[in-house]
């Protein structure tokens, strides 16, 4: 999978907040205070979300198939 390169109109910035991400399993991830966030890192996150979404759809289909039986 190829990640598109940086475009001139993309703006780079920094995130200056600290937050927590809590998952359904109870795991907690602390976000670093000054994360450099740019279009490349955003594209990586978007790609990961799309892959997870595809996997979730496959699981839903499998559950539906089992329930039909």
PDB file of N, H, CA, C and O in Angstrom:
ATOM      1  N   UNK A   1       0.854  -1.172   0.000  1.00  0.00           N
ATOM      2  CA  UNK A   1       0.000   0.000   0.000  1.00  0.00           C
ATOM      3  C   UNK A   1       0.900   1.234   0.000  1.00  0.00           C
ATOM      4  O   UNK A   1       1.796   1.365   0.834  1.00  0.00           O
ATOM      5  N   UNK A   2       0.648   2.129  -0.941  1.00  0.00           N
ATOM      6  H   UNK A   2      -0.080   2.022  -1.618  1.00  0.00           H
ATOM      7  CA  UNK A   2       1.483   3.319  -1.072  1.00  0.00           C
ATOM      8  C   UNK A   2       0.802   4.514  -0.437  1.00  0.00           C
ATOM      9  O   UNK A   2      -0.396   4.729  -0.619  1.00  0.00           O
ATOM     10  N   UNK A   3       1.566   5.284   0.303  1.00  0.00           N
ATOM     11  H   UNK A   3       2.539   5.109   0.451  1.00  0.00           H
ATOM     12  CA  UNK A   3       1.031   6.474   0.962  1.00  0.00           C
ATOM     13  C   UNK A   3       1.369   7.680   0.106  1.00  0.00           C
ATOM     14  O   UNK A   3       2.529   7.871  -0.261  1.00  0.00           O
ATOM     15  N   UNK A   4       0.367   8.504  -0.223  1.00  0.00           N
ATOM     16  H   UNK A   4      -0.575   8.349   0.075  1.00  0.00           H
ATOM     17  CA  UNK A   4       0.625   9.686  -1.052  1.00  0.00           C
ATOM     18  C   UNK A   4       1.652  10.602  -0.401  1.00  0.00           C
ATOM     19  O   UNK A   4       1.771  10.668   0.823  1.00  0.00           O
ATOM     20  N   UNK A   5       2.389  11.306  -1.253  1.00  0.00           N
ATOM     21  H   UNK A   5       2.292  11.252  -2.246  1.00  0.00           H
ATOM     22  CA  UNK A   5       3.410  12.211  -0.743  1.00  0.00           C
ATOM     23  C   UNK A   5       2.800  13.525  -0.300  1.00  0.00           C
ATOM     24  O   UNK A   5       1.624  13.798  -0.540  1.00  0.00           O
ATOM     25  N   UNK A   6       3.612  14.323   0.343  1.00  0.00           N
ATOM     26  H   UNK A   6       4.567  14.101   0.537  1.00  0.00           H
ATOM     27  CA  UNK A   6       3.222  15.626   0.886  1.00  0.00           C
ATOM     28  C   UNK A   6       2.859  16.585  -0.242  1.00  0.00           C
ATOM     29  O   UNK A   6       3.590  16.663  -1.230  1.00  0.00           O
ATOM     30  N   UNK A   7       1.758  17.313  -0.127  1.00  0.00           N
ATOM     31  H   UNK A   7       1.164  17.249   0.675  1.00  0.00           H
ATOM     32  CA  UNK A   7       1.339  18.321  -1.092  1.00  0.00           C
ATOM     33  C   UNK A   7       1.681  19.697  -0.556  1.00  0.00           C
ATOM     34  O   UNK A   7       1.708  19.916   0.655  1.00  0.00           O
ATOM     35  N   UNK A   8       1.945  20.634  -1.476  1.00  0.00           N
ATOM     36  H   UNK A   8       1.923  20.457  -2.460  1.00  0.00           H
ATOM     37  CA  UNK A   8       2.329  21.985  -1.080  1.00  0.00           C
ATOM     38  C   UNK A   8       1.278  22.659  -0.205  1.00  0.00           C
ATOM     39  O   UNK A   8       1.619  23.402   0.716  1.00  0.00           O
ATOM     40  N   UNK A   9      -0.012  22.400  -0.490  1.00  0.00           N
ATOM     41  H   UNK A   9      -0.289  21.797  -1.237  1.00  0.00           H
ATOM     42  CA  UNK A   9      -1.054  23.083   0.271  1.00  0.00           C
ATOM     43  C   UNK A   9      -1.261  22.499   1.667  1.00  0.00           C
ATOM     44  O   UNK A   9      -1.970  23.082   2.488  1.00  0.00           O
ATOM     45  N   UNK A  10      -0.637  21.340   1.939  1.00  0.00           N
ATOM     46  H   UNK A  10      -0.061  20.867   1.273  1.00  0.00           H
ATOM     47  CA  UNK A  10      -0.753  20.748   3.264  1.00  0.00           C
ATOM     48  C   UNK A  10      -0.034  21.619   4.287  1.00  0.00           C
ATOM     49  O   UNK A  10       1.027  22.181   4.014  1.00  0.00           O
ATOM     50  N   UNK A  11      -0.619  21.714   5.441  1.00  0.00           N
ATOM     51  H   UNK A  11      -1.480  21.258   5.662  1.00  0.00           H
ATOM     52  CA  UNK A  11      -0.043  22.538   6.498  1.00  0.00           C
ATOM     53  C   UNK A  11       0.375  21.628   7.636  1.00  0.00           C
ATOM     54  O   UNK A  11      -0.393  20.770   8.072  1.00  0.00           O
ATOM     55  N   UNK A  12       1.590  21.818   8.111  1.00  0.00           N
ATOM     56  H   UNK A  12       2.213  22.515   7.757  1.00  0.00           H
ATOM     57  CA  UNK A  12       2.056  21.044   9.245  1.00  0.00           C
ATOM     58  C   UNK A  12       1.834  21.834  10.519  1.00  0.00           C
ATOM     59  O   UNK A  12       1.889  23.064  10.511  1.00  0.00           O
ATOM     60  N   UNK A  13       1.585  21.137  11.603  1.00  0.00           N
ATOM     61  H   UNK A  13       1.541  20.138  11.610  1.00  0.00           H
ATOM     62  CA  UNK A  13       1.359  21.814  12.867  1.00  0.00           C
ATOM     63  C   UNK A  13       1.737  20.908  14.014  1.00  0.00           C
ATOM     64  O   UNK A  13       2.225  19.795  13.818  1.00  0.00           O
ATOM     65  N   UNK A  14       1.508  21.389  15.188  1.00  0.00           N
ATOM     66  H   UNK A  14       1.111  22.293  15.348  1.00  0.00           H
ATOM     67  CA  UNK A  14       1.794  20.615  16.384  1.00  0.00           C
ATOM     68  C   UNK A  14       0.549  20.541  17.249  1.00  0.00           C
ATOM     69  O   UNK A  14      -0.237  21.485  17.318  1.00  0.00           O
ATOM     70  N   UNK A  15       0.388  19.415  17.899  1.00  0.00           N
ATOM     71  H   UNK A  15       1.027  18.648  17.843  1.00  0.00           H
ATOM     72  CA  UNK A  15      -0.701  19.243  18.845  1.00  0.00           C
ATOM     73  C   UNK A  15      -0.120  19.507  20.224  1.00  0.00           C
ATOM     74  O   UNK A  15       0.878  18.895  20.604  1.00  0.00           O
ATOM     75  N   UNK A  16      -0.733  20.411  20.975  1.00  0.00           N
ATOM     76  H   UNK A  16      -1.544  20.908  20.666  1.00  0.00           H
ATOM     77  CA  UNK A  16      -0.194  20.793  22.279  1.00  0.00           C
ATOM     78  C   UNK A  16      -1.107  20.384  23.425  1.00  0.00           C
ATOM     79  O   UNK A  16      -1.148  21.055  24.456  1.00  0.00           O
ATOM     80  N   UNK A  17      -1.825  19.309  23.257  1.00  0.00           N
ATOM     81  H   UNK A  17      -1.792  18.763  22.419  1.00  0.00           H
ATOM     82  CA  UNK A  17      -2.724  18.859  24.311  1.00  0.00           C
ATOM     83  C   UNK A  17      -2.318  17.470  24.749  1.00  0.00           C
ATOM     84  O   UNK A  17      -1.745  16.697  23.981  1.00  0.00           O
ATOM     85  N   UNK A  18      -2.623  17.172  25.980  1.00  0.00           N
ATOM     86  H   UNK A  18      -3.089  17.800  26.603  1.00  0.00           H
ATOM     87  CA  UNK A  18      -2.410  15.827  26.487  1.00  0.00           C
ATOM     88  C   UNK A  18      -3.780  15.231  26.712  1.00  0.00           C
ATOM     89  O   UNK A  18      -4.650  15.853  27.321  1.00  0.00           O
ATOM     90  N   UNK A  19      -3.964  14.034  26.222  1.00  0.00           N
ATOM     91  H   UNK A  19      -3.257  13.528  25.728  1.00  0.00           H
ATOM     92  CA  UNK A  19      -5.258  13.398  26.385  1.00  0.00           C
ATOM     93  C   UNK A  19      -5.087  11.910  26.571  1.00  0.00           C
ATOM     94  O   UNK A  19      -3.983  11.376  26.455  1.00  0.00           O
ATOM     95  N   UNK A  20      -6.175  11.254  26.858  1.00  0.00           N
ATOM     96  H   UNK A  20      -7.071  11.687  26.952  1.00  0.00           H
ATOM     97  CA  UNK A  20      -6.155   9.811  27.019  1.00  0.00           C
ATOM     98  C   UNK A  20      -7.129   9.194  26.034  1.00  0.00           C
ATOM     99  O   UNK A  20      -8.206   9.732  25.775  1.00  0.00           O
ATOM    100  N   UNK A  21      -6.730   8.062  25.495  1.00  0.00           N
ATOM    101  H   UNK A  21      -5.856   7.625  25.706  1.00  0.00           H
ATOM    102  CA  UNK A  21      -7.608   7.287  24.636  1.00  0.00           C
ATOM    103  C   UNK A  21      -7.925   6.015  25.402  1.00  0.00           C
ATOM    104  O   UNK A  21      -7.019   5.257  25.750  1.00  0.00           O
ATOM    105  N   UNK A  22      -9.189   5.776  25.665  1.00  0.00           N
ATOM    106  H   UNK A  22      -9.924   6.392  25.382  1.00  0.00           H
ATOM    107  CA  UNK A  22      -9.593   4.585  26.404  1.00  0.00           C
ATOM    108  C   UNK A  22     -10.315   3.664  25.438  1.00  0.00           C
ATOM    109  O   UNK A  22     -11.284   4.067  24.794  1.00  0.00           O
ATOM    110  N   UNK A  23      -9.845   2.426  25.336  1.00  0.00           N
ATOM    111  H   UNK A  23      -9.058   2.099  25.859  1.00  0.00           H
ATOM    112  CA  UNK A  23     -10.460   1.467  24.428  1.00  0.00           C
ATOM    113  C   UNK A  23     -11.522   0.666  25.163  1.00  0.00           C
ATOM    114  O   UNK A  23     -11.661   0.752  26.383  1.00  0.00           O
ATOM    115  N   UNK A  24     -12.266  -0.114  24.390  1.00  0.00           N
ATOM    116  H   UNK A  24     -12.153  -0.184  23.399  1.00  0.00           H
ATOM    117  CA  UNK A  24     -13.319  -0.934  24.994  1.00  0.00           C
ATOM    118  C   UNK A  24     -12.742  -2.024  25.889  1.00  0.00           C
ATOM    119  O   UNK A  24     -13.449  -2.563  26.740  1.00  0.00           O
ATOM    120  N   UNK A  25     -11.470  -2.354  25.708  1.00  0.00           N
ATOM    121  H   UNK A  25     -10.895  -1.916  25.016  1.00  0.00           H
ATOM    122  CA  UNK A  25     -10.855  -3.367  26.566  1.00  0.00           C
ATOM    123  C   UNK A  25     -10.304  -2.755  27.841  1.00  0.00           C
ATOM    124  O   UNK A  25      -9.793  -3.472  28.703  1.00  0.00           O
ATOM    125  N   UNK A  26     -10.401  -1.434  27.972  1.00  0.00           N
ATOM    126  H   UNK A  26     -10.815  -0.851  27.273  1.00  0.00           H
ATOM    127  CA  UNK A  26      -9.924  -0.777  29.171  1.00  0.00           C
ATOM    128  C   UNK A  26      -8.492  -0.296  29.074  1.00  0.00           C
ATOM    129  O   UNK A  26      -7.964   0.289  30.020  1.00  0.00           O
ATOM    130  N   UNK A  27      -7.853  -0.539  27.928  1.00  0.00           N
ATOM    131  H   UNK A  27      -8.282  -1.014  27.159  1.00  0.00           H
ATOM    132  CA  UNK A  27      -6.488  -0.046  27.741  1.00  0.00           C
ATOM    133  C   UNK A  27      -6.512   1.474  27.657  1.00  0.00           C
ATOM    134  O   UNK A  27      -7.446   2.058  27.107  1.00  0.00           O
ATOM    135  N   UNK A  28      -5.494   2.101  28.197  1.00  0.00           N
ATOM    136  H   UNK A  28      -4.736   1.627  28.643  1.00  0.00           H
ATOM    137  CA  UNK A  28      -5.398   3.560  28.151  1.00  0.00           C
ATOM    138  C   UNK A  28      -4.079   3.931  27.496  1.00  0.00           C
ATOM    139  O   UNK A  28      -3.020   3.432  27.876  1.00  0.00           O
ATOM    140  N   UNK A  29      -4.155   4.804  26.512  1.00  0.00           N
ATOM    141  H   UNK A  29      -5.016   5.209  26.203  1.00  0.00           H
ATOM    142  CA  UNK A  29      -2.944   5.308  25.878  1.00  0.00           C
ATOM    143  C   UNK A  29      -2.865   6.799  26.144  1.00  0.00           C
ATOM    144  O   UNK A  29      -3.824   7.530  25.899  1.00  0.00           O
ATOM    145  N   UNK A  30      -1.730   7.250  26.644  1.00  0.00           N
ATOM    146  H   UNK A  30      -0.951   6.657  26.844  1.00  0.00           H
ATOM    147  CA  UNK A  30      -1.544   8.675  26.902  1.00  0.00           C
ATOM    148  C   UNK A  30      -0.902   9.290  25.674  1.00  0.00           C
ATOM    149  O   UNK A  30       0.102   8.785  25.172  1.00  0.00           O
ATOM    150  N   UNK A  31      -1.479  10.378  25.192  1.00  0.00           N
ATOM    151  H   UNK A  31      -2.294  10.788  25.600  1.00  0.00           H
ATOM    152  CA  UNK A  31      -0.967  11.059  24.013  1.00  0.00           C
ATOM    153  C   UNK A  31       0.120  12.027  24.445  1.00  0.00           C
ATOM    154  O   UNK A  31      -0.054  12.776  25.407  1.00  0.00           O
ATOM    155  N   UNK A  32       1.228  12.013  23.743  1.00  0.00           N
ATOM    156  H   UNK A  32       1.369  11.405  22.962  1.00  0.00           H
ATOM    157  CA  UNK A  32       2.344  12.902  24.063  1.00  0.00           C
ATOM    158  C   UNK A  32       1.927  14.360  23.961  1.00  0.00           C
ATOM    159  O   UNK A  32       1.014  14.702  23.209  1.00  0.00           O
ATOM    160  N   UNK A  33       2.595  15.213  24.717  1.00  0.00           N
ATOM    161  H   UNK A  33       3.337  14.935  25.328  1.00  0.00           H
ATOM    162  CA  UNK A  33       2.207  16.623  24.786  1.00  0.00           C
ATOM    163  C   UNK A  33       2.431  17.362  23.475  1.00  0.00           C
ATOM    164  O   UNK A  33       1.555  18.116  23.050  1.00  0.00           O
ATOM    165  N   UNK A  34       3.568  17.174  22.823  1.00  0.00           N
ATOM    166  H   UNK A  34       4.280  16.562  23.168  1.00  0.00           H
ATOM    167  CA  UNK A  34       3.851  17.907  21.593  1.00  0.00           C
ATOM    168  C   UNK A  34       4.108  16.930  20.454  1.00  0.00           C
ATOM    169  O   UNK A  34       5.260  16.673  20.104  1.00  0.00           O
ATOM    170  N   UNK A  35       3.067  16.398  19.888  1.00  0.00           N
ATOM    171  H   UNK A  35       2.132  16.607  20.173  1.00  0.00           H
ATOM    172  CA  UNK A  35       3.181  15.465  18.780  1.00  0.00           C
ATOM    173  C   UNK A  35       3.222  16.260  17.488  1.00  0.00           C
ATOM    174  O   UNK A  35       2.368  17.115  17.250  1.00  0.00           O
ATOM    175  N   UNK A  36       4.209  15.981  16.659  1.00  0.00           N
ATOM    176  H   UNK A  36       4.903  15.286  16.852  1.00  0.00           H
ATOM    177  CA  UNK A  36       4.257  16.618  15.346  1.00  0.00           C
ATOM    178  C   UNK A  36       3.264  15.897  14.442  1.00  0.00           C
ATOM    179  O   UNK A  36       3.376  14.690  14.226  1.00  0.00           O
ATOM    180  N   UNK A  37       2.318  16.621  13.928  1.00  0.00           N
ATOM    181  H   UNK A  37       2.227  17.601  14.104  1.00  0.00           H
ATOM    182  CA  UNK A  37       1.237  16.047  13.141  1.00  0.00           C
ATOM    183  C   UNK A  37       1.261  16.687  11.766  1.00  0.00           C
ATOM    184  O   UNK A  37       1.138  17.905  11.640  1.00  0.00           O
ATOM    185  N   UNK A  38       1.421  15.864  10.728  1.00  0.00           N
ATOM    186  H   UNK A  38       1.522  14.875  10.829  1.00  0.00           H
ATOM    187  CA  UNK A  38       1.443  16.396   9.373  1.00  0.00           C
ATOM    188  C   UNK A  38       0.602  15.523   8.458  1.00  0.00           C
ATOM    189  O   UNK A  38      -0.012  14.553   8.903  1.00  0.00           O
ATOM    190  N   UNK A  39       0.577  15.865   7.199  1.00  0.00           N
ATOM    191  H   UNK A  39       1.075  16.653   6.837  1.00  0.00           H
ATOM    192  CA  UNK A  39      -0.285  15.135   6.275  1.00  0.00           C
ATOM    193  C   UNK A  39       0.137  13.681   6.127  1.00  0.00           C
ATOM    194  O   UNK A  39      -0.717  12.815   5.938  1.00  0.00           O
ATOM    195  N   UNK A  40       1.422  13.393   6.206  1.00  0.00           N
ATOM    196  H   UNK A  40       2.115  14.097   6.360  1.00  0.00           H
ATOM    197  CA  UNK A  40       1.881  12.012   6.086  1.00  0.00           C
ATOM    198  C   UNK A  40       1.401  11.176   7.266  1.00  0.00           C
ATOM    199  O   UNK A  40       0.923  10.057   7.077  1.00  0.00           O
ATOM    200  N   UNK A  41       1.524  11.707   8.482  1.00  0.00           N
ATOM    201  H   UNK A  41       1.913  12.615   8.635  1.00  0.00           H
ATOM    202  CA  UNK A  41       1.068  10.951   9.648  1.00  0.00           C
ATOM    203  C   UNK A  41      -0.451  10.832   9.647  1.00  0.00           C
ATOM    204  O   UNK A  41      -0.995   9.819  10.086  1.00  0.00           O
ATOM    205  N   UNK A  42      -1.132  11.854   9.160  1.00  0.00           N
ATOM    206  H   UNK A  42      -0.690  12.677   8.803  1.00  0.00           H
ATOM    207  CA  UNK A  42      -2.595  11.778   9.053  1.00  0.00           C
ATOM    208  C   UNK A  42      -2.992  10.694   8.065  1.00  0.00           C
ATOM    209  O   UNK A  42      -3.939   9.948   8.314  1.00  0.00           O
ATOM    210  N   UNK A  43      -2.284  10.596   6.951  1.00  0.00           N
ATOM    211  H   UNK A  43      -1.515  11.202   6.749  1.00  0.00           H
ATOM    212  CA  UNK A  43      -2.598   9.576   5.950  1.00  0.00           C
ATOM    213  C   UNK A  43      -2.366   8.182   6.505  1.00  0.00           C
ATOM    214  O   UNK A  43      -3.132   7.263   6.214  1.00  0.00           O
ATOM    215  N   UNK A  44      -1.323   8.017   7.298  1.00  0.00           N
ATOM    216  H   UNK A  44      -0.701   8.764   7.535  1.00  0.00           H
ATOM    217  CA  UNK A  44      -1.062   6.717   7.923  1.00  0.00           C
ATOM    218  C   UNK A  44      -2.211   6.348   8.853  1.00  0.00           C
ATOM    219  O   UNK A  44      -2.682   5.211   8.830  1.00  0.00           O
ATOM    220  N   UNK A  45      -2.666   7.293   9.670  1.00  0.00           N
ATOM    221  H   UNK A  45      -2.282   8.217   9.688  1.00  0.00           H
ATOM    222  CA  UNK A  45      -3.788   7.030  10.576  1.00  0.00           C
ATOM    223  C   UNK A  45      -5.053   6.691   9.800  1.00  0.00           C
ATOM    224  O   UNK A  45      -5.779   5.767  10.167  1.00  0.00           O
ATOM    225  N   UNK A  46      -5.319   7.430   8.736  1.00  0.00           N
ATOM    226  H   UNK A  46      -4.730   8.181   8.438  1.00  0.00           H
ATOM    227  CA  UNK A  46      -6.508   7.171   7.919  1.00  0.00           C
ATOM    228  C   UNK A  46      -6.439   5.774   7.323  1.00  0.00           C
ATOM    229  O   UNK A  46      -7.435   5.051   7.315  1.00  0.00           O
ATOM    230  N   UNK A  47      -5.269   5.389   6.826  1.00  0.00           N
ATOM    231  H   UNK A  47      -4.460   5.976   6.833  1.00  0.00           H
ATOM    232  CA  UNK A  47      -5.097   4.057   6.251  1.00  0.00           C
ATOM    233  C   UNK A  47      -5.333   2.979   7.299  1.00  0.00           C
ATOM    234  O   UNK A  47      -6.000   1.981   7.024  1.00  0.00           O
ATOM    235  N   UNK A  48      -4.791   3.172   8.501  1.00  0.00           N
ATOM    236  H   UNK A  48      -4.250   3.983   8.724  1.00  0.00           H
ATOM    237  CA  UNK A  48      -4.994   2.195   9.574  1.00  0.00           C
ATOM    238  C   UNK A  48      -6.469   2.082   9.948  1.00  0.00           C
ATOM    239  O   UNK A  48      -6.965   0.983  10.195  1.00  0.00           O
ATOM    240  N   UNK A  49      -7.163   3.200   9.989  1.00  0.00           N
ATOM    241  H   UNK A  49      -6.760   4.093   9.788  1.00  0.00           H
ATOM    242  CA  UNK A  49      -8.594   3.188  10.304  1.00  0.00           C
ATOM    243  C   UNK A  49      -9.363   2.449   9.222  1.00  0.00           C
ATOM    244  O   UNK A  49     -10.271   1.675   9.525  1.00  0.00           O
ATOM    245  N   UNK A  50      -9.007   2.680   7.965  1.00  0.00           N
ATOM    246  H   UNK A  50      -8.269   3.309   7.720  1.00  0.00           H
ATOM    247  CA  UNK A  50      -9.692   2.001   6.861  1.00  0.00           C
ATOM    248  C   UNK A  50      -9.478   0.493   6.928  1.00  0.00           C
ATOM    249  O   UNK A  50     -10.408  -0.274   6.680  1.00  0.00           O
ATOM    250  N   UNK A  51      -8.266   0.064   7.259  1.00  0.00           N
ATOM    251  H   UNK A  51      -7.511   0.687   7.460  1.00  0.00           H
ATOM    252  CA  UNK A  51      -7.981  -1.366   7.383  1.00  0.00           C
ATOM    253  C   UNK A  51      -8.791  -1.961   8.534  1.00  0.00           C
ATOM    254  O   UNK A  51      -9.379  -3.033   8.391  1.00  0.00           O
ATOM    255  N   UNK A  52      -8.824  -1.272   9.671  1.00  0.00           N
ATOM    256  H   UNK A  52      -8.347  -0.401   9.788  1.00  0.00           H
ATOM    257  CA  UNK A  52      -9.611  -1.750  10.815  1.00  0.00           C
ATOM    258  C   UNK A  52     -11.087  -1.822  10.469  1.00  0.00           C
ATOM    259  O   UNK A  52     -11.773  -2.767  10.859  1.00  0.00           O
ATOM    260  N   UNK A  53     -11.580  -0.831   9.741  1.00  0.00           N
ATOM    261  H   UNK A  53     -11.022  -0.063   9.424  1.00  0.00           H
ATOM    262  CA  UNK A  53     -12.981  -0.811   9.347  1.00  0.00           C
ATOM    263  C   UNK A  53     -13.295  -1.993   8.432  1.00  0.00           C
ATOM    264  O   UNK A  53     -14.342  -2.626   8.569  1.00  0.00           O
ATOM    265  N   UNK A  54     -12.384  -2.290   7.494  1.00  0.00           N
ATOM    266  H   UNK A  54     -11.533  -1.776   7.382  1.00  0.00           H
ATOM    267  CA  UNK A  54     -12.581  -3.436   6.603  1.00  0.00           C
ATOM    268  C   UNK A  54     -12.624  -4.728   7.406  1.00  0.00           C
ATOM    269  O   UNK A  54     -13.477  -5.584   7.170  1.00  0.00           O
ATOM    270  N   UNK A  55     -11.701  -4.870   8.358  1.00  0.00           N
ATOM    271  H   UNK A  55     -11.007  -4.175   8.550  1.00  0.00           H
ATOM    272  CA  UNK A  55     -11.675  -6.063   9.200  1.00  0.00           C
ATOM    273  C   UNK A  55     -12.952  -6.183  10.022  1.00  0.00           C
ATOM    274  O   UNK A  55     -13.485  -7.281  10.181  1.00  0.00           O
ATOM    275  N   UNK A  56     -13.445  -5.068  10.542  1.00  0.00           N
ATOM    276  H   UNK A  56     -13.012  -4.176  10.412  1.00  0.00           H
ATOM    277  CA  UNK A  56     -14.684  -5.064  11.312  1.00  0.00           C
ATOM    278  C   UNK A  56     -15.860  -5.506  10.447  1.00  0.00           C
ATOM    279  O   UNK A  56     -16.713  -6.268  10.901  1.00  0.00           O
ATOM    280  N   UNK A  57     -15.910  -5.034   9.210  1.00  0.00           N
ATOM    281  H   UNK A  57     -15.217  -4.414   8.841  1.00  0.00           H
ATOM    282  CA  UNK A  57     -16.987  -5.432   8.298  1.00  0.00           C
ATOM    283  C   UNK A  57     -16.945  -6.935   8.033  1.00  0.00           C
ATOM    284  O   UNK A  57     -17.991  -7.580   7.952  1.00  0.00           O
ATOM    285  N   UNK A  58     -15.740  -7.498   7.896  1.00  0.00           N
ATOM    286  H   UNK A  58     -14.890  -6.975   7.961  1.00  0.00           H
ATOM    287  CA  UNK A  58     -15.611  -8.944   7.689  1.00  0.00           C
ATOM    288  C   UNK A  58     -16.131  -9.706   8.902  1.00  0.00           C
ATOM    289  O   UNK A  58     -16.809 -10.722   8.752  1.00  0.00           O
ATOM    290  N   UNK A  59     -15.819  -9.226  10.096  1.00  0.00           N
ATOM    291  H   UNK A  59     -15.268  -8.400  10.218  1.00  0.00           H
ATOM    292  CA  UNK A  59     -16.299  -9.868  11.321  1.00  0.00           C
ATOM    293  C   UNK A  59     -17.820  -9.804  11.377  1.00  0.00           C
ATOM    294  O   UNK A  59     -18.473 -10.790  11.719  1.00  0.00           O
ATOM    295  N   UNK A  60     -18.387  -8.645  11.043  1.00  0.00           N
ATOM    296  H   UNK A  60     -17.857  -7.844  10.765  1.00  0.00           H
ATOM    297  CA  UNK A  60     -19.846  -8.498  11.036  1.00  0.00           C
ATOM    298  C   UNK A  60     -20.489  -9.479  10.061  1.00  0.00           C
ATOM    299  O   UNK A  60     -21.506 -10.099  10.373  1.00  0.00           O
ATOM    300  N   UNK A  61     -19.887  -9.618   8.869  1.00  0.00           N
ATOM    301  H   UNK A  61     -19.061  -9.114   8.615  1.00  0.00           H
ATOM    302  CA  UNK A  61     -20.415 -10.557   7.880  1.00  0.00           C
ATOM    303  C   UNK A  61     -20.350 -11.985   8.399  1.00  0.00           C
ATOM    304  O   UNK A  61     -21.290 -12.757   8.213  1.00  0.00           O
ATOM    305  N   UNK A  62     -19.251 -12.340   9.047  1.00  0.00           N
ATOM    306  H   UNK A  62     -18.487 -11.712   9.198  1.00  0.00           H
ATOM    307  CA  UNK A  62     -19.115 -13.687   9.600  1.00  0.00           C
ATOM    308  C   UNK A  62     -20.158 -13.942  10.685  1.00  0.00           C
ATOM    309  O   UNK A  62     -20.744 -15.023  10.739  1.00  0.00           O
ATOM    310  N   UNK A  63     -20.388 -12.968  11.537  1.00  0.00           N
ATOM    311  H   UNK A  63     -19.912 -12.089  11.493  1.00  0.00           H
ATOM    312  CA  UNK A  63     -21.407 -13.106  12.586  1.00  0.00           C
ATOM    313  C   UNK A  63     -22.776 -13.288  11.948  1.00  0.00           C
ATOM    314  O   UNK A  63     -23.554 -14.143  12.373  1.00  0.00           O
ATOM    315  N   UNK A  64     -23.069 -12.489  10.933  1.00  0.00           N
ATOM    316  H   UNK A  64     -22.436 -11.795  10.588  1.00  0.00           H
ATOM    317  CA  UNK A  64     -24.358 -12.584  10.244  1.00  0.00           C
ATOM    318  C   UNK A  64     -24.517 -13.965   9.609  1.00  0.00           C
ATOM    319  O   UNK A  64     -25.588 -14.567   9.690  1.00  0.00           O
ATOM    320  N   UNK A  65     -23.446 -14.473   8.972  1.00  0.00           N
ATOM    321  H   UNK A  65     -22.576 -13.984   8.905  1.00  0.00           H
ATOM    322  CA  UNK A  65     -23.499 -15.796   8.345  1.00  0.00           C
ATOM    323  C   UNK A  65     -23.763 -16.888   9.377  1.00  0.00           C
ATOM    324  O   UNK A  65     -24.536 -17.810   9.119  1.00  0.00           O
ATOM    325  N   UNK A  66     -23.126 -16.792  10.543  1.00  0.00           N
ATOM    326  H   UNK A  66     -22.498 -16.042  10.753  1.00  0.00           H
ATOM    327  CA  UNK A  66     -23.319 -17.790  11.599  1.00  0.00           C
ATOM    328  C   UNK A  66     -24.741 -17.715  12.141  1.00  0.00           C
ATOM    329  O   UNK A  66     -25.354 -18.747  12.412  1.00  0.00           O
ATOM    330  N   UNK A  67     -25.272 -16.502  12.301  1.00  0.00           N
ATOM    331  H   UNK A  67     -24.774 -15.663  12.080  1.00  0.00           H
ATOM    332  CA  UNK A  67     -26.629 -16.344  12.817  1.00  0.00           C
ATOM    333  C   UNK A  67     -27.672 -16.890  11.845  1.00  0.00           C
ATOM    334  O   UNK A  67     -28.734 -17.342  12.274  1.00  0.00           O
ATOM    335  N   UNK A  68     -27.388 -16.855  10.551  1.00  0.00           N
ATOM    336  H   UNK A  68     -26.526 -16.488  10.202  1.00  0.00           H
ATOM    337  CA  UNK A  68     -28.332 -17.372   9.559  1.00  0.00           C
ATOM    338  C   UNK A  68     -28.447 -18.884   9.627  1.00  0.00           C
ATOM    339  O   UNK A  68     -29.481 -19.441   9.260  1.00  0.00           O
ATOM    340  N   UNK A  69     -27.396 -19.562  10.092  1.00  0.00           N
ATOM    341  H   UNK A  69     -26.556 -19.109  10.390  1.00  0.00           H
ATOM    342  CA  UNK A  69     -27.381 -21.031  10.103  1.00  0.00           C
ATOM    343  C   UNK A  69     -28.232 -21.611  11.182  1.00  0.00           C
ATOM    344  O   UNK A  69     -28.317 -22.832  11.313  1.00  0.00           O
TER     345      UNK A  69
END
